[in-house]
Amino acid sequence: MAFKRKTADAAVPKDPVELYRMLAATNRGPAAVWGHQQDILRSWHKKQMQDNADVAIELPTGAGKTLVGGLIGEYRRRTHRERVAYLCPTRQLARQTAAKFDEYGIPNVLLVNPVKTWNQADQAQYEAGEALAVSVYSHVFNSNPALDNADLLVLDDAHAAEGYVANPWSLAISRKSEESAYLDVLSTLEPALDPLVYRRLRAPEANTSQASSVYLVSPVGIAEQGEALESVLRAGKLSTSASYAWKLLQGRLDCCLAYVSYGQILIRPLIPPTMQHRPFSDPARRIYMSATLGDGGELERSFGRRQIARIPVPEGWEKEGTGRRFFLFPELTTDLSANPADVPDFVSGVITSAGRAVVLTPDGRTANSFTSNYLPAGHQVLKATDVEDDLTAFTAENKAILLLTNRYDGIDLPDDDCRLVILGGLPAKGDLQERFLHESLGATEVLQERIRARIMQGAGRATRNNKDWAAVVVLGRSLNSYLSGLDVQASLHPEVRAEVEFGRLNSLRTLSREMLDNLATFRERGEAWAEVDADIVADRDSYVRTVAPSAAELSNAAQHEVAAWEALWNRQWDWALTAVQRVLDHLNGPRPPPAVRGPVELLRLQHRRTPRPAEPRSFIS
């Protein structure tokens, strides 16, 4: 038997660019990193950036962000023997990432699925800093996290992570189950609700208008009913996921907001208290990889970090996108706008001609409506759970629809895997908190970044490289209206803006049969399409993306919003009130910021009840 003997450590590169030159000698990846990747890596390698605890890197789809993130992780692993965890939104993307790392020659282990199924040898390699762990967000953001000792976290698709991050502190109680605590909790909250609202929610059945309404429970009432609410929740009748959230929220209900609808109650903090979550806050460094960073502080709010340094999109990529999308607005055509009842048959015919289509809807009700009205005969309907581990369940079928609800990222369908994307409705119906902000308060500006990112990411699910192409069908009055706004169009990435404008131009004052002819020309990819494609490129090159006037205010306020909720979670009411005042000072636009009225009300109540802390802490920067 031949014994293994300890060998000298692998050569230590001077920077991540040199690291890839070393890897390229034996790997199966590209011969060298692209110029823009080198620029990003060298920007990160500067001491002031490496020493920053939170750094965000923006790279468009197709620009190689997986390699950039992997090289940063591998560089830190080699030079400092750090434990590095690379997190993806889904298991399917984690598997794709691990396969890419194998191709690049980056040592890695895949740690997905339940912890008890993990390969112990793989886990040991990560623990010893001998390989990167490729995993999913839920193994860090969890009431019982499996990856709790990383030195560096690389968070991929960070623009889509708000739901994954907030989930551990989101206690959702559905009305559907007979054993549900919904009615018991609702009864406890009665003093904090408008009497008319309470009667509507208690009714055996909801009318159509009431079914989708979302109400914010008075934060004052939550504080007053805190003990009674804790008692009801301790009594049980919670789903498994709600029970996990309850572990993190008990004793802190007076630091949360509660939202109620006819079908669900949601209790959660406005901003997740990640500063108290050691698997996320303890690592010395966090790298946020994103195709869409945004301008209004959405990343800071999503992750509960006051300030995240940014390495912007490299020069030359600020206008160029990935692949080509042909947007179709059938409900704006001359004949279908006059006869909306004919739209389902038109869309069904487009799906039939494509064979496979991915359909993205904001909520279950819209998804069910699509299945009932737009589904062609003979087409199989698949959902996210059907492709979580393997997309071939969809891509191997000739007639199939992949129907995804409130999921605009995390599924890659390049080339012939899929040539048709359908956006069914405005993507602003996430959890009850998001629905309350959008539908009840009309706080669209607060959600602008999130909506825009979802539209761009959703439209790009089937265009994953420079030569890729796909048609994108836009459905729903709210989404049509949103994309018709000149300010919205101007805020889009220049490539997407040019494509949306071209699609609208060829939908308005156009017959649906002419739209089908144009679609056929697009699919042929011949000279006729090449001419109009050149027009799209020319428009793209002439555009400069504009930032909404409110974005700067929202961005400047973000750090103080996070600080306020840090202080609130730690019951430092005076300092939380100071931070809230700073938020209001930064939001000096023409309209008051309704999203902070509830927290302010709660803080003022607690301020009257709670003695001033003995000494200030650094919650307010």
C-alpha positions as CSV (number, residue, x, y, z in Angstrom):
1,M,0.0,0.0,0.0
2,A,1.3,3.5,-0.9
3,F,1.0,6.0,1.9
4,K,0.1,9.6,1.1
5,R,2.6,12.1,2.2
6,K,2.2,15.8,2.9
7,T,3.1,17.9,0.0
8,A,4.1,21.6,-0.2
9,D,1.2,24.0,-0.4
10,A,0.1,25.1,-3.8
11,A,1.8,28.2,-5.2
12,V,0.4,31.4,-3.7
13,P,-0.6,33.9,-6.5
14,K,-0.1,37.6,-6.1
15,D,-3.6,38.4,-7.2
16,P,-6.7,36.6,-8.6
17,V,-5.7,37.3,-12.2
18,E,-2.4,35.5,-11.7
19,L,-4.3,32.7,-9.9
20,Y,-6.3,32.1,-13.1
21,R,-3.2,32.0,-15.2
22,M,-2.0,29.2,-12.9
23,L,-5.3,27.3,-13.1
24,A,-5.6,27.7,-16.9
25,A,-2.4,25.6,-17.4
26,T,-4.4,22.4,-16.5
27,N,-8.1,23.3,-16.3
28,R,-10.9,23.0,-18.9
29,G,-11.9,26.6,-18.9
30,P,-11.1,29.6,-21.1
31,A,-7.4,30.3,-21.7
32,A,-7.6,33.6,-19.8
33,V,-10.0,35.9,-18.0
34,W,-11.6,38.6,-20.1
35,G,-10.4,42.2,-19.9
36,H,-13.5,43.4,-18.0
37,Q,-13.1,40.5,-15.5
38,Q,-9.5,41.5,-14.9
39,D,-10.7,45.0,-14.2
40,I,-13.2,43.8,-11.6
41,L,-10.7,41.5,-9.9
42,R,-8.0,44.1,-9.7
43,S,-10.5,46.7,-8.3
44,W,-11.5,44.2,-5.6
45,H,-7.8,43.3,-4.9
46,K,-7.0,46.8,-3.8
47,K,-6.4,46.9,-0.1
48,Q,-9.1,49.3,0.8
49,M,-11.7,47.1,-1.0
50,Q,-10.4,43.8,0.4
51,D,-10.5,45.3,3.9
52,N,-14.2,46.3,3.4
53,A,-16.6,43.8,5.1
54,D,-19.3,44.2,2.4
55,V,-18.5,44.6,-1.3
56,A,-21.0,44.3,-4.2
57,I,-19.9,43.5,-7.7
58,E,-22.2,44.2,-10.7
59,L,-21.8,42.1,-13.8
60,P,-24.5,41.5,-16.4
61,T,-25.6,38.1,-17.4
62,G,-23.1,36.5,-19.7
63,A,-20.2,38.7,-18.4
64,G,-18.7,35.8,-16.3
65,K,-19.6,36.7,-12.8
66,T,-19.4,33.1,-11.6
67,L,-15.7,33.0,-12.5
68,V,-15.1,36.3,-10.8
69,G,-16.8,35.2,-7.6
70,G,-15.0,31.8,-7.7
71,L,-11.6,33.4,-8.2
72,I,-12.1,35.8,-5.3
73,G,-13.1,32.9,-3.1
74,E,-10.3,30.7,-4.2
75,Y,-7.7,33.5,-3.8
76,R,-8.8,34.1,-0.2
77,R,-8.8,30.3,0.4
78,R,-5.2,29.9,-0.9
79,T,-3.7,33.0,0.5
80,H,-5.4,33.0,3.9
81,R,-6.7,29.4,4.2
82,E,-10.2,30.8,4.8
83,R,-13.4,28.8,4.7
84,V,-15.3,30.1,1.8
85,A,-19.0,29.4,1.1
86,Y,-20.5,30.3,-2.3
87,L,-24.3,30.6,-2.0
88,C,-26.8,30.3,-4.8
89,P,-30.6,30.8,-4.7
90,T,-31.5,27.3,-5.8
91,R,-30.0,23.8,-5.8
92,Q,-30.1,23.7,-9.6
93,L,-28.0,26.9,-9.8
94,A,-25.6,25.5,-7.1
95,R,-25.1,22.4,-9.2
96,Q,-24.4,24.5,-12.3
97,T,-21.9,26.6,-10.3
98,A,-20.1,23.6,-9.0
99,A,-19.8,22.2,-12.5
100,K,-18.3,25.5,-13.6
101,F,-15.8,25.5,-10.8
102,D,-14.7,22.0,-11.8
103,E,-14.2,23.4,-15.3
104,Y,-12.2,26.3,-14.0
105,G,-10.0,24.1,-11.8
106,I,-11.4,25.7,-8.5
107,P,-11.6,23.0,-5.8
108,N,-15.1,22.8,-4.5
109,V,-17.6,20.6,-2.8
110,L,-21.4,20.7,-3.3
111,L,-23.3,20.9,0.0
112,V,-27.0,21.1,-0.9
113,N,-30.1,19.1,0.2
114,P,-30.6,18.2,3.9
115,V,-27.5,18.3,6.0
116,K,-27.8,14.6,7.1
117,T,-27.3,13.6,3.4
118,W,-24.1,15.6,3.0
119,N,-20.9,13.7,2.1
120,Q,-18.8,13.9,5.3
121,A,-15.6,13.9,3.4
122,D,-16.8,16.8,1.3
123,Q,-17.9,18.7,4.4
124,A,-14.5,18.0,6.0
125,Q,-12.7,19.5,3.1
126,Y,-14.7,22.7,3.4
127,E,-14.1,22.8,7.2
128,A,-10.4,22.6,6.7
129,G,-10.3,25.3,4.0
130,E,-9.3,22.8,1.3
131,A,-12.2,23.5,-1.0
132,L,-15.0,26.1,-1.5
133,A,-18.4,25.0,-0.4
134,V,-21.1,25.6,-3.0
135,S,-24.4,25.7,-1.3
136,V,-27.8,27.6,-1.1
137,Y,-29.0,30.6,0.8
138,S,-31.2,28.5,3.1
139,H,-28.2,26.7,4.6
140,V,-27.0,30.1,6.1
141,F,-30.3,31.9,6.5
142,N,-32.0,29.4,8.7
143,S,-33.1,29.0,12.3
144,N,-30.6,26.1,12.5
145,P,-28.0,27.0,9.9
146,A,-25.7,24.3,8.5
147,L,-23.0,26.6,7.3
148,D,-22.3,28.7,10.3
149,N,-18.5,29.1,10.3
150,A,-17.5,30.7,7.0
151,D,-14.7,33.3,6.8
152,L,-16.0,34.6,3.5
153,L,-19.4,34.4,2.0
154,V,-19.9,34.9,-1.7
155,L,-23.6,35.6,-2.4
156,D,-24.7,35.1,-6.0
157,D,-27.7,36.6,-7.5
158,A,-27.9,39.0,-4.6
159,H,-30.5,41.2,-6.3
160,A,-33.0,38.3,-5.9
161,A,-32.2,37.3,-2.3
162,E,-34.6,39.4,-0.2
163,G,-37.1,36.5,0.2
164,Y,-34.3,34.0,1.1
165,V,-32.8,36.4,3.7
166,A,-36.0,37.5,5.4
167,N,-37.5,34.0,5.4
168,P,-36.1,32.9,8.9
169,W,-37.8,35.9,10.5
170,S,-41.1,35.6,8.5
171,L,-43.8,33.9,10.4
172,A,-46.6,33.2,7.9
173,I,-49.9,31.7,9.1
174,S,-52.2,30.5,6.4
175,R,-56.0,30.3,6.8
176,K,-56.3,27.1,4.7
177,S,-55.6,24.4,7.3
178,E,-58.3,23.5,9.8
179,E,-55.6,23.3,12.4
180,S,-54.2,26.7,11.5
181,A,-53.7,29.3,14.2
182,Y,-55.1,32.0,11.8
183,L,-58.4,32.7,13.6
184,D,-56.8,32.5,17.1
185,V,-54.2,35.0,16.1
186,L,-56.7,37.2,14.3
187,S,-58.9,37.3,17.5
188,T,-55.8,38.4,19.5
189,L,-55.1,41.2,17.1
190,E,-58.7,42.5,17.1
191,P,-58.0,45.5,19.3
192,A,-55.3,46.5,16.9
193,L,-57.5,46.4,13.8
194,D,-60.2,48.6,12.4
195,P,-63.5,47.0,13.5
196,L,-64.8,47.0,9.9
197,V,-61.6,45.2,8.7
198,Y,-61.8,42.7,11.5
199,R,-65.4,41.8,10.6
200,R,-64.4,41.3,7.0
201,L,-61.5,39.0,7.9
202,R,-63.7,37.0,10.3
203,A,-66.4,36.4,7.6
204,P,-66.8,32.8,6.4
205,E,-66.2,33.9,2.9
206,A,-64.4,36.8,1.3
207,N,-65.8,38.8,-1.7
208,T,-63.5,39.3,-4.7
209,S,-62.4,42.8,-3.6
210,Q,-61.6,41.8,-0.1
211,A,-59.7,38.6,-1.0
212,S,-56.6,40.5,-2.1
213,S,-56.6,43.4,0.4
214,V,-53.7,43.6,2.8
215,Y,-53.8,45.5,6.1
216,L,-51.1,46.6,8.5
217,V,-51.9,45.9,12.1
218,S,-51.4,48.9,14.3
219,P,-47.8,48.6,15.7
220,V,-49.1,50.2,18.9
221,G,-51.6,47.4,19.1
222,I,-49.0,44.8,18.5
223,A,-47.0,46.2,21.4
224,E,-50.0,46.2,23.7
225,Q,-51.1,42.7,22.7
226,G,-47.6,41.3,22.7
227,E,-48.0,38.9,25.7
228,A,-51.4,37.6,24.5
229,L,-50.0,37.0,21.0
230,E,-47.0,35.2,22.4
231,S,-49.3,32.9,24.4
232,V,-51.4,32.1,21.3
233,L,-48.3,31.3,19.2
234,R,-46.8,29.2,21.9
235,A,-50.0,27.1,22.0
236,G,-49.0,25.5,18.6
237,K,-51.2,25.1,15.5
238,L,-48.2,26.5,13.4
239,S,-46.9,25.0,10.2
240,T,-43.3,23.6,10.2
241,S,-41.9,26.7,8.6
242,A,-43.8,29.1,10.9
243,S,-42.5,27.1,13.9
244,Y,-39.0,27.7,12.7
245,A,-39.6,31.4,12.4
246,W,-41.3,31.5,15.8
247,K,-38.0,30.3,17.3
248,L,-36.3,33.5,16.2
249,L,-39.3,35.9,16.8
250,Q,-40.4,34.9,20.3
251,G,-39.8,37.6,22.8
252,R,-39.5,40.1,19.9
253,L,-43.0,40.4,18.6
254,D,-43.1,44.0,19.7
255,C,-40.2,44.7,17.3
256,C,-42.1,43.3,14.3
257,L,-44.9,44.4,12.0
258,A,-47.9,42.3,11.3
259,Y,-49.8,42.2,8.0
260,V,-53.2,40.5,7.5
261,S,-55.2,39.4,4.5
262,Y,-58.1,37.1,4.2
263,G,-55.9,34.2,3.5
264,Q,-52.8,34.8,5.6
265,I,-51.2,36.6,8.5
266,L,-47.5,37.6,8.3
267,I,-45.4,38.7,11.2
268,R,-41.9,39.9,10.4
269,P,-39.5,42.9,11.0
270,L,-39.5,45.4,8.2
271,I,-35.7,44.8,7.7
272,P,-34.3,41.3,8.7
273,P,-32.1,41.5,11.8
274,T,-29.1,39.9,10.1
275,M,-26.7,41.7,12.5
276,Q,-27.9,39.2,15.1
277,H,-27.5,36.2,12.8
278,R,-23.9,35.0,13.4
279,P,-23.5,32.8,10.3
280,F,-24.0,35.9,8.2
281,S,-22.6,38.6,10.5
282,D,-19.5,36.8,11.8
283,P,-17.6,36.2,8.5
284,A,-15.0,38.9,8.0
285,R,-16.1,39.5,4.4
286,R,-19.2,39.2,2.3
287,I,-19.2,39.5,-1.5
288,Y,-22.5,40.2,-3.2
289,M,-22.6,39.2,-6.9
290,S,-25.4,40.7,-8.9
291,A,-26.5,41.5,-12.5
292,T,-28.6,44.4,-11.2
293,L,-27.4,46.3,-8.1
294,G,-29.8,49.2,-8.3
295,D,-29.5,52.7,-7.1
296,G,-31.9,53.1,-4.1
297,G,-30.3,51.1,-1.3
298,E,-32.4,47.9,-2.0
299,L,-29.3,45.7,-1.4
300,E,-28.6,47.2,2.0
301,R,-32.3,46.8,3.1
302,S,-32.5,43.2,1.8
303,F,-29.4,42.1,3.7
304,G,-29.7,44.3,6.7
305,R,-26.3,46.0,6.1
306,R,-25.9,49.7,6.6
307,Q,-23.3,50.2,3.9
308,I,-22.1,48.0,1.0
309,A,-19.3,49.2,-1.1
310,R,-19.8,48.8,-4.9
311,I,-17.6,47.8,-7.8
312,P,-19.7,49.1,-10.7
313,V,-20.3,47.4,-14.0
314,P,-17.1,47.5,-16.1
315,E,-16.8,50.1,-18.8
316,G,-18.3,48.9,-22.1
317,W,-20.9,46.7,-20.3
318,E,-23.1,49.5,-19.1
319,K,-25.1,49.4,-22.3
320,E,-24.6,46.0,-23.8
321,G,-26.8,43.1,-22.6
322,T,-26.8,39.4,-23.3
323,G,-28.6,37.9,-26.3
324,R,-31.6,39.4,-28.1
325,R,-35.2,39.6,-26.9
326,F,-38.2,40.4,-29.0
327,F,-40.9,41.9,-26.8
328,L,-44.5,41.3,-27.8
329,F,-47.4,43.3,-26.2
330,P,-50.5,41.5,-27.7
331,E,-52.9,43.3,-25.5
332,L,-51.8,46.6,-27.1
333,T,-52.5,45.4,-30.7
334,T,-55.4,47.1,-32.6
335,D,-57.6,44.0,-32.7
336,L,-56.8,42.4,-29.4
337,S,-57.0,45.6,-27.4
338,A,-60.6,46.0,-28.8
339,N,-61.4,42.3,-28.1
340,P,-59.6,41.2,-25.0
341,A,-61.4,37.9,-24.9
342,D,-59.3,36.8,-28.0
343,V,-56.0,37.3,-26.1
344,P,-55.9,33.8,-24.6
345,D,-56.2,32.1,-28.0
346,F,-53.5,34.3,-29.4
347,V,-51.1,33.5,-26.6
348,S,-52.0,29.8,-26.7
349,G,-51.1,29.8,-30.4
350,V,-47.7,31.5,-29.7
351,I,-47.0,28.8,-27.1
352,T,-48.0,26.0,-29.4
353,S,-45.6,27.4,-32.1
354,A,-42.7,27.6,-29.6
355,G,-43.3,24.2,-28.0
356,R,-41.7,25.1,-24.7
357,A,-42.3,28.3,-22.7
358,V,-41.4,29.6,-19.3
359,V,-44.3,31.6,-17.7
360,L,-43.5,34.0,-14.8
361,T,-46.4,35.2,-12.6
362,P,-46.4,37.3,-9.5
363,D,-48.8,35.2,-7.5
364,G,-50.7,32.0,-7.3
365,R,-54.0,33.5,-8.5
366,T,-52.4,34.8,-11.7
367,A,-50.7,31.4,-12.2
368,N,-54.0,29.6,-11.9
369,S,-55.7,31.9,-14.2
370,F,-53.0,31.4,-16.8
371,T,-53.4,27.6,-16.6
372,S,-57.2,27.9,-16.9
373,N,-57.2,30.3,-19.9
374,Y,-54.0,30.3,-21.8
375,L,-52.7,26.7,-21.7
376,P,-52.7,24.9,-25.1
377,A,-54.1,21.4,-25.3
378,G,-51.5,18.7,-24.9
379,H,-49.0,20.9,-23.0
380,Q,-47.6,19.6,-19.7
381,V,-47.4,22.1,-16.8
382,L,-44.3,22.0,-14.6
383,K,-43.5,24.0,-11.5
384,A,-40.4,25.0,-9.7
385,T,-40.3,21.9,-7.5
386,D,-40.3,19.8,-10.6
387,V,-37.0,21.3,-11.9
388,E,-35.3,22.1,-8.6
389,D,-32.6,19.5,-9.2
390,D,-32.8,18.8,-12.9
391,L,-34.1,21.0,-15.7
392,T,-34.4,18.1,-18.2
393,A,-37.9,17.4,-16.8
394,F,-38.8,20.6,-18.8
395,T,-36.2,20.7,-21.6
396,A,-36.7,17.1,-22.6
397,E,-40.4,17.8,-23.4
398,N,-41.5,19.1,-26.7
399,K,-44.7,20.6,-25.3
400,A,-44.3,22.0,-21.9
401,I,-44.8,25.1,-19.8
402,L,-42.6,25.9,-16.8
403,L,-44.9,27.9,-14.6
404,L,-43.0,29.9,-11.9
405,T,-44.7,32.0,-9.2
406,N,-42.9,35.0,-7.8
407,R,-39.6,33.6,-9.1
408,Y,-37.8,35.7,-11.7
409,D,-34.3,34.4,-11.2
410,G,-32.5,31.2,-10.5
411,I,-33.6,29.3,-13.7
412,D,-31.2,29.4,-16.7
413,L,-32.7,28.2,-20.0
414,P,-30.1,28.9,-22.7
415,D,-30.3,28.4,-26.5
416,D,-32.8,25.7,-27.6
417,D,-33.8,24.9,-24.0
418,C,-36.4,27.6,-24.3
419,R,-37.2,30.4,-26.9
420,L,-40.3,31.9,-25.3
421,V,-40.7,33.8,-22.0
422,I,-44.1,35.1,-20.8
423,L,-44.3,37.8,-18.2
424,G,-47.8,37.6,-16.7
425,G,-48.5,40.6,-14.5
426,L,-46.4,43.2,-12.7
427,P,-43.9,41.5,-10.4
428,A,-44.8,43.3,-7.2
429,K,-46.7,40.7,-5.2
430,G,-44.2,39.0,-3.0
431,D,-45.0,38.4,0.6
432,L,-47.7,40.4,2.4
433,Q,-45.3,43.1,3.3
434,E,-44.5,43.8,-0.3
435,R,-48.1,43.6,-1.3
436,F,-49.0,46.1,1.4
437,L,-46.4,48.5,0.3
438,H,-47.4,48.3,-3.4
439,E,-51.2,47.7,-3.3
440,S,-52.4,49.3,0.0
441,L,-49.9,52.2,0.3
442,G,-49.1,52.7,-3.4
443,A,-45.4,53.1,-2.4
444,T,-44.2,52.2,-5.8
445,E,-41.0,54.2,-5.5
446,V,-39.9,52.1,-2.5
447,L,-40.2,49.0,-4.7
448,Q,-39.0,50.5,-8.0
449,E,-35.6,48.7,-7.9
450,R,-37.1,45.4,-7.0
451,I,-39.8,45.6,-9.8
452,R,-37.3,46.7,-12.4
453,A,-34.8,44.0,-11.5
454,R,-37.4,41.3,-11.7
455,I,-38.7,42.4,-15.1
456,M,-35.1,42.5,-16.5
457,Q,-34.1,39.2,-14.9
458,G,-37.4,37.5,-15.8
459,A,-37.2,38.6,-19.5
460,G,-33.6,37.2,-19.6
461,R,-34.3,33.7,-18.4
462,A,-33.9,32.3,-21.9
463,T,-31.1,34.6,-23.2
464,R,-28.0,33.4,-21.4
465,N,-25.2,34.2,-23.8
466,N,-24.4,36.8,-26.5
467,K,-25.8,34.7,-29.4
468,D,-28.9,33.6,-27.6
469,W,-32.4,34.9,-28.5
470,A,-36.0,34.5,-27.3
471,A,-39.4,36.1,-27.6
472,V,-40.9,37.8,-24.5
473,V,-44.7,38.1,-24.3
474,V,-45.9,40.8,-21.9
475,L,-49.4,40.3,-20.3
476,G,-51.5,42.2,-17.8
477,R,-52.8,45.7,-17.6
478,S,-50.5,46.7,-14.7
479,L,-47.3,45.5,-16.5
480,N,-48.3,47.0,-19.8
481,S,-49.0,50.3,-18.0
482,Y,-45.7,50.1,-16.1
483,L,-43.6,49.5,-19.2
484,S,-45.3,52.3,-21.0
485,G,-44.0,54.9,-18.5
486,L,-41.3,57.1,-20.0
487,D,-39.5,57.3,-16.7
488,V,-39.6,53.5,-16.3
489,Q,-38.2,53.0,-19.8
490,A,-35.4,55.5,-19.2
491,S,-34.4,53.7,-16.0
492,L,-34.0,50.3,-17.7
493,H,-30.7,49.0,-18.9
494,P,-30.1,50.6,-22.4
495,E,-30.3,47.3,-24.2
496,V,-33.6,46.3,-22.6
497,R,-35.0,49.8,-23.1
498,A,-34.3,49.6,-26.8
499,E,-35.9,46.2,-27.0
500,V,-39.0,47.3,-25.0
501,E,-39.4,50.4,-27.2
502,F,-39.1,48.4,-30.3
503,G,-41.6,45.8,-29.1
504,R,-44.2,48.5,-28.2
505,L,-43.6,50.3,-31.5
506,N,-44.5,47.0,-33.3
507,S,-47.5,46.3,-31.1
508,L,-49.4,49.6,-31.1
509,R,-51.4,50.2,-34.2
510,T,-50.6,46.7,-35.3
511,L,-52.8,43.8,-36.0
512,S,-52.2,40.5,-34.1
513,R,-51.6,38.6,-37.4
514,E,-48.9,41.2,-38.3
515,M,-47.3,40.5,-34.9
516,L,-47.2,36.8,-35.7
517,D,-45.5,37.6,-39.0
518,N,-42.9,39.7,-37.2
519,L,-42.4,36.9,-34.7
520,A,-41.8,34.4,-37.5
521,T,-39.2,36.8,-39.0
522,F,-37.5,37.1,-35.6
523,R,-37.3,33.3,-35.3
524,E,-35.9,32.9,-38.8
525,R,-32.9,35.1,-37.9
526,G,-32.4,36.1,-41.5
527,E,-31.5,39.3,-43.3
528,A,-34.9,40.9,-42.6
529,W,-34.4,40.6,-38.9
530,A,-30.7,41.7,-39.1
531,E,-31.8,45.1,-40.4
532,V,-34.1,45.8,-37.5
533,D,-31.7,44.3,-35.1
534,A,-29.2,47.0,-36.2
535,D,-31.8,49.6,-35.4
536,I,-32.2,48.2,-31.8
537,V,-28.4,48.3,-31.4
538,A,-28.2,51.9,-32.7
539,D,-30.9,52.9,-30.2
540,R,-29.2,51.1,-27.4
541,D,-25.9,52.9,-28.1
542,S,-27.6,56.3,-28.0
543,Y,-29.3,55.8,-24.6
544,V,-27.9,56.6,-21.2
545,R,-29.7,55.0,-18.3
546,T,-31.2,57.6,-16.0
547,V,-31.7,57.2,-12.3
548,A,-35.0,58.2,-10.7
549,P,-34.8,61.4,-8.7
550,S,-36.0,59.6,-5.6
551,A,-33.2,56.9,-5.9
552,A,-30.6,59.1,-4.3
553,E,-32.8,60.0,-1.3
554,L,-33.7,56.3,-0.8
555,S,-30.1,55.3,-1.1
556,N,-28.9,57.9,1.5
557,A,-31.7,56.9,3.8
558,A,-31.0,53.1,3.6
559,Q,-28.2,53.1,6.2
560,H,-30.3,54.9,8.7
561,E,-33.3,52.6,8.1
562,V,-31.1,49.6,8.8
563,A,-29.7,51.3,11.9
564,A,-33.2,52.1,13.1
565,W,-34.2,48.4,12.9
566,E,-31.0,47.3,14.5
567,A,-31.7,49.6,17.4
568,L,-35.4,48.5,17.5
569,W,-34.5,44.8,17.6
570,N,-32.2,45.6,20.5
571,R,-34.9,47.7,22.2
572,Q,-32.8,50.9,22.2
573,W,-35.8,53.0,21.5
574,D,-34.2,56.4,21.8
575,W,-31.5,55.6,19.3
576,A,-34.0,54.0,17.0
577,L,-36.1,57.2,17.0
578,T,-32.9,59.2,16.2
579,A,-32.3,57.0,13.2
580,V,-35.9,57.3,12.1
581,Q,-35.6,61.0,12.2
582,R,-32.5,60.8,10.0
583,V,-34.4,58.7,7.6
584,L,-37.1,61.3,7.4
585,D,-34.5,64.0,6.9
586,H,-33.1,62.2,3.9
587,L,-36.6,61.5,2.4
588,N,-37.3,65.2,1.6
589,G,-39.3,64.7,-1.6
590,P,-42.8,66.0,-2.2
591,R,-44.6,63.0,-0.7
592,P,-44.2,61.7,2.9
593,P,-42.7,58.2,3.2
594,P,-45.7,56.1,4.2
595,A,-43.6,52.9,4.7
596,V,-42.0,54.3,7.9
597,R,-45.2,55.6,9.6
598,G,-45.9,52.3,11.3
599,P,-42.4,51.9,12.8
600,V,-42.4,55.6,13.9
601,E,-45.7,55.0,15.7
602,L,-44.3,51.9,17.4
603,L,-41.1,53.6,18.4
604,R,-42.9,56.6,19.9
605,L,-45.0,54.2,22.0
606,Q,-42.0,52.3,23.3
607,H,-40.1,55.5,23.9
608,R,-42.9,56.5,26.4
609,R,-42.7,53.1,28.2
610,T,-39.0,52.3,28.2
611,P,-36.2,54.1,30.3
612,R,-33.4,55.7,28.3
613,P,-30.5,53.3,27.9
614,A,-27.6,53.9,30.2
615,E,-25.2,54.6,27.4
616,P,-25.4,54.9,23.6
617,R,-24.2,52.2,21.3
618,S,-23.0,52.5,17.7
619,F,-26.3,51.8,16.1
620,I,-26.4,55.3,14.6
621,S,-23.5,56.0,12.4
